[in-house]
């Protein structure tokens, strides 16, 4: 389940 969280963080950083 934490995998989805990691994916969201990566997306946020990428769009940062």
C-alpha positions as CSV (number, residue, x, y, z in Angstrom):
1,X,0.0,0.0,0.0
2,X,2.9,2.3,0.7
3,X,3.9,1.9,-2.9
4,X,1.1,4.2,-4.0
5,X,2.3,6.8,-1.5
6,X,5.8,6.5,-3.0
7,X,4.4,6.9,-6.4
8,X,2.5,10.0,-5.3
9,X,5.6,11.5,-3.8
10,X,7.6,10.9,-6.9
11,X,4.9,12.5,-9.0
12,X,4.8,15.5,-6.7
13,X,8.6,15.9,-6.8
14,X,8.5,15.5,-10.6
15,X,5.9,18.2,-10.9
16,X,7.8,20.3,-8.3
